[in-house]
């Protein structure tokens, strides 16, 4: 059974993402910068680890022991990047875990967290494999990039958490999760 810790994740978000972003916003604005991209991907990985009671995957591959974590602006695409020497292994690792997609607005005051089972992404990964192999037949190519759309995540995923105006707005109960299509297909 999926064990969520939304309050703990929310506290991390408030302290290390929202408050930090609000402090940065003043300086950024003074010098004419936007907040876009001011929170690191590691922050979202820690946030997801706290929410899902998981840990960093120290062996490479997926970000967490049981999940790959991606983040993007609400409505944007989630980028997957495969490097020349580890690309095939990384793709294989991505196929073996579920995926957490974190979306947010530019000010980091609106956040959605979606969970998509690896099974629902399998057709995508199967499509990428021959493209990845072909990409590296050219000697100078170092990276292979593809993306998953926000609309795919919304239609195929299970919503785990919503933050609106910097406040925790939604986190499903264990009963809601037990009834979700995600758990019925992944058990």
Backbone as CSV, one residue per row, in Angstrom:
resi,resn,N_x,N_y,N_z,CA_x,CA_y,CA_z,C_x,C_y,C_z
1,UNK,0.849,-1.190,0.000,0.000,0.000,0.000,0.886,1.242,0.000
2,UNK,0.501,2.208,-0.777,1.214,3.473,-0.877,1.062,4.245,0.422
3,UNK,2.179,4.641,1.001,2.175,5.362,2.268,2.596,6.803,2.023
4,UNK,1.655,7.728,2.144,1.942,9.141,1.906,2.148,9.887,3.216
5,UNK,3.020,10.880,3.152,3.293,11.746,4.293,3.158,13.200,3.841
6,UNK,1.924,13.620,3.526,1.730,14.950,2.945,2.101,16.093,3.887
7,UNK,1.825,15.963,5.169,2.151,17.055,6.085,3.665,17.259,6.178
8,UNK,4.429,16.181,6.243,5.885,16.296,6.300,6.431,16.906,5.011
9,UNK,5.912,16.465,3.881,6.347,17.011,2.595,5.978,18.488,2.499
10,UNK,4.796,18.824,2.976,4.356,20.226,2.942,5.261,21.104,3.805
11,UNK,5.662,20.620,4.969,6.561,21.396,5.825,7.910,21.620,5.131
12,UNK,8.431,20.605,4.477,9.662,20.770,3.709,9.450,21.820,2.626
13,UNK,8.351,21.711,1.893,8.021,22.671,0.836,7.981,24.092,1.390
14,UNK,7.262,24.287,2.479,7.131,25.652,3.050,8.496,26.229,3.422
15,UNK,9.318,25.434,4.070,10.591,25.923,4.576,11.648,26.069,3.490
16,UNK,11.804,25.052,2.648,12.944,25.022,1.736,12.618,25.380,0.293
17,UNK,11.341,25.425,-0.054,10.984,25.797,-1.422,10.242,27.128,-1.431
18,UNK,9.110,27.215,-0.753,8.302,28.427,-0.796,9.006,29.616,-0.143
19,UNK,9.403,29.487,1.121,10.025,30.619,1.816,11.329,31.036,1.144
20,UNK,12.113,30.068,0.741,13.361,30.365,0.036,13.084,31.105,-1.271
21,UNK,12.076,30.652,-2.009,11.721,31.290,-3.280,11.232,32.711,-3.060
22,UNK,10.444,32.924,-2.023,9.932,34.264,-1.760,11.060,35.227,-1.405
23,UNK,12.044,34.741,-0.674,13.204,35.585,-0.347,13.995,35.902,-1.620
24,UNK,14.200,34.880,-2.436,14.936,35.085,-3.684,14.191,36.031,-4.618
25,UNK,12.861,35.948,-4.635,12.051,36.725,-5.570,12.343,38.217,-5.458
26,UNK,12.545,38.695,-4.253,12.831,40.122,-4.065,14.134,40.506,-4.743
27,UNK,15.150,39.691,-4.556,16.450,39.978,-5.180,16.351,39.810,-6.694
28,UNK,15.717,38.743,-7.136,15.567,38.488,-8.564,14.873,39.674,-9.234
29,UNK,13.786,40.142,-8.629,13.011,41.246,-9.197,13.855,42.517,-9.291
30,UNK,14.639,42.775,-8.270,15.499,43.957,-8.259,16.409,43.990,-9.480
31,UNK,16.895,42.835,-9.881,17.833,42.755,-10.993,17.200,42.295,-12.311
32,UNK,15.866,42.220,-12.332,15.156,41.938,-13.565,15.061,40.481,-13.971
33,UNK,15.252,39.554,-13.014,15.151,38.135,-13.316,13.794,37.588,-12.909
34,UNK,13.382,36.490,-13.560,12.174,35.792,-13.151,12.567,34.672,-12.201
35,UNK,11.591,34.128,-11.513,11.839,33.035,-10.569,11.991,31.693,-11.267
36,UNK,11.687,31.642,-12.539,11.752,30.391,-13.286,13.051,29.646,-13.025
37,UNK,12.954,28.416,-12.538,14.126,27.575,-12.366,14.975,27.874,-11.146
38,UNK,14.435,28.581,-10.175,15.260,28.922,-9.007,15.297,27.820,-7.953
39,UNK,14.470,26.807,-8.090,14.466,25.666,-7.170,15.118,24.491,-7.899
40,UNK,16.049,23.839,-7.250,16.782,22.756,-7.917,15.955,21.479,-8.008
41,UNK,16.326,20.635,-8.943,15.643,19.346,-9.092,15.827,18.497,-7.837
42,UNK,16.943,18.645,-7.146,17.179,17.895,-5.900,16.141,18.260,-4.843
43,UNK,15.733,19.531,-4.795,14.698,19.929,-3.831,13.402,19.161,-4.082
44,UNK,13.040,19.015,-5.368,11.822,18.269,-5.692,11.990,16.787,-5.398
45,UNK,13.193,16.264,-5.574,13.452,14.855,-5.261,13.323,14.603,-3.759
46,UNK,13.854,15.501,-2.946,13.718,15.373,-1.482,12.246,15.504,-1.088
47,UNK,11.554,16.466,-1.670,10.124,16.661,-1.420,9.355,15.365,-1.716
48,UNK,9.617,14.753,-2.867,8.950,13.497,-3.239,9.357,12.363,-2.301
49,UNK,10.626,12.310,-1.923,11.092,11.270,-0.997,10.360,11.373,0.333
50,UNK,10.185,12.584,0.826,9.456,12.777,2.090,7.997,12.375,1.912
51,UNK,7.370,12.844,0.837,5.961,12.533,0.586,5.723,11.033,0.508
52,UNK,6.616,10.311,-0.168,6.420,8.881,-0.435,7.221,7.972,0.490
53,UNK,7.872,8.565,1.486,8.682,7.795,2.437,9.696,6.902,1.713
54,UNK,10.460,7.533,0.823,11.471,6.828,0.046,12.826,7.486,0.307
55,UNK,13.857,6.988,-0.323,15.209,7.522,-0.131,15.899,7.665,-1.484
56,UNK,16.974,8.435,-1.490,17.767,8.604,-2.706,18.313,7.251,-3.155
57,UNK,18.382,7.083,-4.448,18.948,5.872,-5.029,20.430,6.133,-5.256
58,UNK,21.260,5.634,-4.392,22.691,5.882,-4.462,23.414,5.138,-5.552
59,UNK,22.731,4.249,-6.246,23.394,3.443,-7.268,23.203,3.998,-8.674
60,UNK,22.637,5.177,-8.793,22.358,5.725,-10.115,21.009,5.250,-10.597
61,UNK,20.689,5.552,-11.823,19.382,5.166,-12.346,18.314,6.121,-11.885
62,UNK,17.266,5.602,-11.287,16.159,6.436,-10.826,16.619,7.345,-9.685
63,UNK,15.921,8.456,-9.527,16.279,9.419,-8.478,16.117,8.837,-7.080
64,UNK,15.013,8.105,-6.880,14.723,7.502,-5.579,14.762,5.980,-5.732
65,UNK,14.726,5.280,-4.643,14.768,3.811,-4.693,13.615,3.232,-5.519
66,UNK,12.437,3.873,-5.434,11.251,3.317,-6.091,10.603,4.257,-7.101
67,UNK,11.192,5.441,-7.311,10.552,6.445,-8.167,11.577,7.274,-8.928
68,UNK,11.196,7.666,-10.113,11.894,8.706,-10.860,11.086,9.977,-10.641
69,UNK,11.743,11.105,-10.430,11.065,12.365,-10.127,11.355,13.373,-11.230
70,UNK,10.295,13.971,-11.759,10.420,15.001,-12.785,9.625,16.217,-12.346
71,UNK,10.114,17.391,-12.718,9.388,18.614,-12.389,9.326,19.516,-13.610
72,UNK,8.258,20.324,-13.656,8.060,21.260,-14.764,7.038,22.303,-14.334
73,UNK,6.954,23.347,-15.099,5.922,24.359,-14.899,4.579,23.728,-15.240
74,UNK,3.528,24.104,-14.531,2.189,23.577,-14.807,1.875,23.786,-16.286
75,UNK,1.480,22.710,-16.940,1.164,22.743,-18.360,2.351,22.442,-19.259
76,UNK,3.562,22.408,-18.695,4.773,22.153,-19.484,5.065,20.673,-19.624
77,UNK,6.129,20.379,-20.339,6.561,19.002,-20.542,7.644,18.627,-19.543
78,UNK,7.752,17.344,-19.285,8.748,16.805,-18.366,9.862,16.182,-19.195
79,UNK,11.074,16.694,-19.051,12.182,16.241,-19.887,12.913,15.049,-19.284
80,UNK,13.171,14.087,-20.138,14.022,12.943,-19.824,15.284,13.109,-20.655
81,UNK,16.423,12.921,-20.026,17.693,13.104,-20.701,18.560,11.861,-20.478
82,UNK,19.056,11.328,-21.557,19.879,10.132,-21.501,21.255,10.445,-22.079
83,UNK,22.289,10.199,-21.306,23.664,10.490,-21.715,24.263,9.278,-22.436
84,UNK,25.197,9.560,-23.285,25.792,8.577,-24.190,26.207,7.272,-23.513
85,UNK,26.969,7.322,-22.456,27.537,6.103,-21.888,26.614,5.360,-20.915
86,UNK,25.617,6.041,-20.388,24.705,5.394,-19.439,23.254,5.412,-19.897
87,UNK,23.005,5.895,-21.115,21.637,6.072,-21.602,20.790,4.816,-21.607
88,UNK,21.351,3.719,-22.088,20.575,2.468,-22.142,20.254,1.965,-20.742
89,UNK,21.217,2.052,-19.838,20.965,1.642,-18.445,19.932,2.544,-17.793
90,UNK,20.022,3.840,-18.050,19.078,4.797,-17.457,17.661,4.520,-17.956
91,UNK,17.524,4.279,-19.242,16.196,3.968,-19.789,15.649,2.682,-19.171
92,UNK,16.490,1.684,-19.009,16.058,0.438,-18.366,15.633,0.696,-16.922
93,UNK,16.370,1.525,-16.216,15.997,1.877,-14.838,14.675,2.639,-14.799
94,UNK,14.478,3.543,-15.756,13.222,4.305,-15.801,12.028,3.384,-16.033
95,UNK,12.252,2.289,-16.742,11.176,1.345,-17.014,10.822,0.499,-15.791
96,UNK,11.696,0.469,-14.821,11.516,-0.420,-13.663,10.874,0.260,-12.452
97,UNK,10.626,1.565,-12.534,10.072,2.287,-11.378,8.872,3.114,-11.798
98,UNK,8.089,3.523,-10.813,7.000,4.463,-11.048,7.581,5.874,-11.128
99,UNK,6.792,6.805,-11.637,7.299,8.161,-11.883,6.431,9.194,-11.176
100,UNK,7.114,10.119,-10.497,6.465,11.215,-9.791,6.695,12.471,-10.620
101,UNK,5.609,13.167,-10.921,5.677,14.392,-11.711,5.198,15.547,-10.841
102,UNK,6.076,16.518,-10.636,5.757,17.689,-9.826,5.602,18.873,-10.776
103,UNK,4.438,19.511,-10.723,4.225,20.712,-11.517,4.062,21.881,-10.568
104,UNK,4.458,23.051,-11.061,4.373,24.240,-10.209,4.255,25.483,-11.083
105,UNK,3.762,26.554,-10.460,3.740,27.812,-11.179,5.087,28.513,-10.988
106,UNK,5.267,29.625,-11.655,6.560,30.313,-11.608,6.918,30.802,-10.213
107,UNK,5.920,31.165,-9.422,6.171,31.679,-8.064,6.267,30.562,-7.024
108,UNK,6.078,29.323,-7.436,6.143,28.152,-6.552,5.046,28.147,-5.488
109,UNK,3.957,28.871,-5.734,2.847,28.892,-4.783,1.768,27.881,-5.141
110,UNK,1.797,27.354,-6.358,0.877,26.305,-6.783,1.707,25.093,-7.176
111,UNK,1.372,23.949,-6.603,2.111,22.720,-6.861,1.115,21.574,-6.989
112,UNK,1.367,20.707,-7.945,0.625,19.453,-8.072,1.647,18.325,-8.099
113,UNK,1.316,17.227,-7.461,2.180,16.050,-7.506,1.357,14.897,-8.056
114,UNK,1.835,14.314,-9.143,1.166,13.219,-9.825,2.037,11.975,-9.789
115,UNK,1.403,10.829,-9.705,2.100,9.548,-9.752,1.593,8.772,-10.961
116,UNK,2.538,8.333,-11.806,2.195,7.521,-12.980,2.968,6.212,-12.863
117,UNK,2.262,5.118,-12.953,2.912,3.805,-12.847,3.800,3.563,-14.056
118,UNK,4.851,2.810,-13.838,5.778,2.506,-14.938,5.056,1.795,-16.071
119,UNK,4.046,1.022,-15.753,3.292,0.322,-16.782,2.612,1.260,-17.762
120,UNK,2.132,2.393,-17.267,1.472,3.358,-18.149,2.479,4.116,-19.005
121,UNK,3.742,4.075,-18.619,4.798,4.728,-19.406,5.526,3.756,-20.331
122,UNK,5.228,2.468,-20.218,5.980,1.453,-20.964,5.970,1.685,-22.471
123,UNK,4.833,2.010,-23.036,4.751,2.231,-24.482,5.641,3.410,-24.899
124,UNK,5.701,4.421,-24.071,6.567,5.573,-24.342,8.025,5.143,-24.350
125,UNK,8.437,4.407,-23.322,9.824,3.947,-23.245,10.160,2.992,-24.394
126,UNK,9.223,2.140,-24.750,9.441,1.226,-25.872,9.673,2.004,-27.172
127,UNK,8.959,3.101,-27.339,9.113,3.948,-28.516,10.469,4.665,-28.509
128,UNK,10.939,5.047,-27.322,12.206,5.775,-27.226,13.430,4.892,-27.456
129,UNK,13.342,3.602,-27.110,14.522,2.732,-27.165,15.203,2.720,-28.536
130,UNK,14.512,2.440,-29.638,15.218,2.443,-30.924,15.729,3.835,-31.310
131,UNK,15.012,4.873,-30.897,15.468,6.239,-31.169,16.761,6.528,-30.402
132,UNK,16.825,6.074,-29.160,18.030,6.241,-28.336,19.209,5.502,-28.977
133,UNK,18.988,4.272,-29.380,20.050,3.488,-30.004,20.542,4.140,-31.302
134,UNK,19.619,4.640,-32.090,19.983,5.298,-33.344,20.723,6.609,-33.074
135,UNK,20.306,7.338,-32.072,20.935,8.614,-31.723,22.429,8.452,-31.472
136,UNK,22.815,7.387,-30.790,24.217,7.211,-30.429,25.053,6.543,-31.511
137,UNK,24.448,6.260,-32.653,25.238,5.776,-33.793,26.046,6.914,-34.409
138,UNK,25.629,8.154,-34.124,26.387,9.328,-34.555,27.400,9.649,-33.460
139,UNK,28.671,9.656,-33.804,29.746,9.764,-32.810,29.656,11.013,-31.932
140,UNK,29.246,12.120,-32.464,29.259,13.361,-31.702,28.088,13.558,-30.749
141,UNK,27.105,12.710,-30.813,25.923,12.881,-29.972,26.202,12.424,-28.550
142,UNK,26.015,13.323,-27.607,26.270,13.006,-26.203,24.987,12.811,-25.398
143,UNK,23.893,13.400,-25.869,22.637,13.326,-25.110,21.476,12.973,-26.026
144,UNK,20.487,12.361,-25.401,19.235,12.023,-26.073,18.140,12.560,-25.168
145,UNK,17.301,13.436,-25.688,16.250,14.054,-24.878,14.879,13.759,-25.467
146,UNK,13.966,13.434,-24.584,12.564,13.250,-24.938,11.738,13.796,-23.785
147,UNK,10.444,13.937,-24.013,9.614,14.473,-22.934,8.267,13.775,-22.863
148,UNK,7.675,13.904,-21.689,6.328,13.423,-21.409,5.484,14.677,-21.186
149,UNK,4.314,14.713,-21.785,3.481,15.916,-21.697,2.692,15.977,-20.392
150,UNK,2.373,17.176,-20.003,1.535,17.419,-18.829,0.160,16.764,-19.015
151,UNK,-0.388,16.851,-20.221,-1.715,16.253,-20.448,-1.673,14.735,-20.272
152,UNK,-0.581,14.080,-20.696,-0.438,12.640,-20.477,-0.430,12.342,-18.976
153,UNK,0.349,13.097,-18.229,0.446,12.894,-16.782,-0.921,13.066,-16.124
154,UNK,-1.660,14.097,-16.509,-2.984,14.336,-15.920,-3.985,13.235,-16.254
155,UNK,-3.906,12.702,-17.464,-4.885,11.676,-17.845,-4.486,10.290,-17.357
156,UNK,-3.196,10.029,-17.199,-2.730,8.700,-16.818,-2.316,8.579,-15.354
157,UNK,-2.176,9.716,-14.679,-1.656,9.701,-13.321,-2.712,9.769,-12.240
158,UNK,-2.238,9.603,-11.030,-3.043,9.753,-9.826,-2.527,10.971,-9.086
159,UNK,-3.417,11.899,-8.778,-3.046,13.115,-8.061,-2.763,12.766,-6.603
160,UNK,-1.556,13.104,-6.142,-1.157,12.801,-4.766,-1.223,13.997,-3.843
161,UNK,-1.084,15.195,-4.400,-1.011,16.370,-3.533,-1.222,17.616,-4.368
162,UNK,-1.917,18.592,-3.791,-2.083,19.896,-4.427,-1.818,20.973,-3.388
163,UNK,-1.050,21.966,-3.789,-0.807,23.151,-2.972,-1.319,24.335,-3.771
164,UNK,-2.174,25.139,-3.155,-2.737,26.331,-3.803,-2.428,27.533,-2.920
165,UNK,-1.953,28.590,-3.532,-1.606,29.819,-2.810,-0.682,29.525,-1.628
166,UNK,0.209,28.542,-1.799,1.176,28.205,-0.761,0.628,27.372,0.379
167,UNK,-0.632,26.931,0.270,-1.255,26.148,1.343,-1.637,24.760,0.828
168,UNK,-1.464,23.766,1.685,-1.835,22.408,1.322,-3.338,22.360,1.078
169,UNK,-3.731,22.037,-0.142,-5.142,22.062,-0.520,-5.739,20.673,-0.669
170,UNK,-4.920,19.698,-1.062,-5.442,18.354,-1.275,-4.347,17.324,-1.067
171,UNK,-4.690,16.306,-0.324,-3.875,15.094,-0.196,-4.868,13.968,0.032
172,UNK,-4.855,12.929,-0.801,-5.855,11.876,-0.679,-5.689,11.076,0.605
173,UNK,-6.790,10.543,1.045,-6.749,9.631,2.181,-6.323,8.261,1.665
174,UNK,-5.956,7.391,2.554,-5.574,6.045,2.127,-6.744,5.334,1.448
175,UNK,-7.978,5.653,1.841,-9.151,5.039,1.207,-9.251,5.489,-0.248
176,UNK,-9.049,6.793,-0.486,-9.083,7.293,-1.859,-8.004,6.632,-2.699
177,UNK,-6.826,6.462,-2.130,-5.746,5.821,-2.866,-6.059,4.358,-3.145
178,UNK,-6.654,3.676,-2.194,-6.992,2.271,-2.383,-7.998,2.093,-3.518
179,UNK,-8.862,3.089,-3.690,-9.858,3.028,-4.749,-9.339,3.527,-6.094
180,UNK,-8.155,4.087,-6.110,-7.660,4.706,-7.352,-7.278,3.657,-8.376
181,UNK,-7.387,4.042,-9.613,-7.001,3.168,-10.727,-5.523,2.813,-10.636
182,UNK,-4.698,3.718,-10.130,-3.246,3.472,-10.039,-2.979,2.215,-9.211
183,UNK,-3.578,2.148,-8.044,-3.291,1.009,-7.173,-3.912,-0.281,-7.678
184,UNK,-5.054,-0.179,-8.312,-5.685,-1.386,-8.834,-4.832,-2.012,-9.930
185,UNK,-4.145,-1.183,-10.728,-3.356,-1.711,-11.840,-1.948,-2.074,-11.422
186,UNK,-1.441,-1.508,-10.330,-0.048,-1.767,-9.972,0.108,-2.839,-8.893
187,UNK,-0.990,-3.386,-8.392,-0.883,-4.438,-7.373,-1.053,-5.807,-7.980
